[in-house]
Amino acid sequence: MEPILETKRLILREIDPDHDFENWAQAFADPDTVKHLGIEVMNRQQAWRSMAVNMGHWQIRGYGFMSVIEKATGKWAGRIGPWNPEGWPQPEIGWTLHPDFTGKGYATEAGAACIQYAFETLGWDEVIHVIAPENIASINVAEKLGSRYLRTIPNIPGMYDKPCLIYGQSKQHNR
């Protein structure tokens, strides 16, 4: 598959179930990976449906999470990209990494490419990141990306029943 974005160490491309599903299923079956996403661990069937939802978002919005591929190994490292499902506070750049690929700076590297993509290609004026208050790692990523705390929302109706922090930045700030 053709890359949509490329960084020094990563390729961000369309989700490819034939190549991505095994690592996708492993990631979403990991309690540490999903604990801040407002979801429970997933079995294979649930993970498959999750992947299908992400692919469907592309069909509806024309953008969505991309598979993150580590150049050095060709392995699926996570999903990162623009996201804005029904009921979301506003368009965001979000990230979820497979547990084998955390702590390497991949979320920051791919997130920066996605923010640039959102501003330059999608024409967004602002990006946000919806983060659980206890998710210190994602708060750190957001801050490394140049985003700042904007507000707290009480929940995302029908999706997440706890407060969420909203970090973000404007296109003007990003220049």
N, C-alpha and C positions, 0 to 999 in steps of 0.2 A: 504494500500500500504506500502511496505517496505521502511524504510528511506534510503536515499542515504547518507545523513550526519546527524549528530545529535550534538547539542550543549547543554549547560546547560538548556536553556529555549526554544529551537526551534528544530523542525524536518524539514529537507529539503528533499523533496521527489518529485517523478514524478508529473506532473500536472495531476489532475483528474477532468475532466469537471463536472462530477456528483456532486462532493463535493466542488469544488473551484469556479465555475462560478459566483455565486451570488456576492461574495465579489470581484472577479475579475472585473465584470461589474461595481460595485459601485466605485472601485478604478479608473478605466479608464473613468468614467463619471464625476470625480471630477476635476474641473479646476486647483486646487492647485497641484494635483498629476501629471497631464500631462504637466504643463506649461514649464517644463525644458526638456521634452522629444522630443520636436520638432514636436508634434502631437496635434491635437485638441481633445476636449472631445469626447468620443465615445458613441454611442447608444448601445443597447444590441447586435444588429447584428454585429456591428463593433468590439465590445469587444470579441464576440465569434470568429470572424475571427482572431483577435489578438492572442487569446488563441491557435487557431489551428496553426498559424504560429509558435508560440513558441514550440508547440508539434512537428511540422514538422522539426524544427531545430535539435531536438534530433535525428530524423530519418536520417537526412543528415550528421550531424557532429558527432553523438554519444555522445553528451553532449548538455547542454543548460540551460536556466533558470529553476529553481526548485521552486515548491510551498513551501512557508515558512509557517509552521504551529506552532502556539503558543501552547506549551505543556499544559499550565495551562487551556486553554479553548478549544483546538482542532480547533480553528478558523484559517482560511486562513488569513495570515498577509501580504503577498506580494509575489513577485517573485524575486529571487536573484540567480545569477550563472554565469557560463561561457557562452559567447556569441560571435559569429563571423560570422555574415551574409555576403553575397557577398558585396564587396565594403567597408567593415569596415576597419579602419586603421590597426588593428591587433587584435588578440584575447583579450577579456576583461572580467573582472568580473564586472557585472552591478547589479543594485538594483532598485526596485520600491516597495514601501510599501503602503498598504491601509492606508488612512488618520487616521483611528482609532489606528494604530500601530506605528505611527511616534513618535520620541522623547523618545523612550524606549531603544535605543542602539541596536535594532535588526539588522539594516543594518550593523553595525560594527561587531556584533557577528556572523552573518551569512556570511558576507563578508570575515572575517578571515578564517572561515571553508572552504569557496570556494577557497580562494587563496591557502590554503594548499592542497586542492583537485586538483587544477590545476597543482601545482608543483609536487606533489607526485603521483597522479593517472594518470593525463592526460599528464604529462611529459613536461609541458610548462617551458621555461626558463625565461619568463617575462610575467607579466600581466599588463594591462592598465585599466584605467577607463576613459571613454569619458564623459566629464562634461561640461554643459553650464556654461559660465563664471559667470553668476549671481546666480548660484545654490550653495550658500554658504554652505548649509547643506551637500551636497554631497562632496564638497571640504573638509569639516571638517571630514566626514567619511573616505575619501581617506587618509587623513593625519593620522587619528587614526589607520588606517590599515598599516601604515608604508610606504605608497606611497608618492612620491614627484612629483612636477610639472616637466614635461619633455619638453613639447612644446605646441604650439597652432597651430591648423590646421584651414584653412579658412572655411571648411564645410565638409559634408559627401555627395558627389554627389548623387542625387536622394533620399536622406533621410532627410538631415538637411541642411538648407541653410545659417546658421550663423556660426561664429567661435566657435570652441570647444577647451576646454582645455584637454590635455592628461596628466593624472597623472599615475604613475606606479611604479613598482618595479621589480627587477630581483630575480630569485631564489637564487642567491648567496647572495643578500642583505637580503633576508627573513630569512636566517639561524640564 
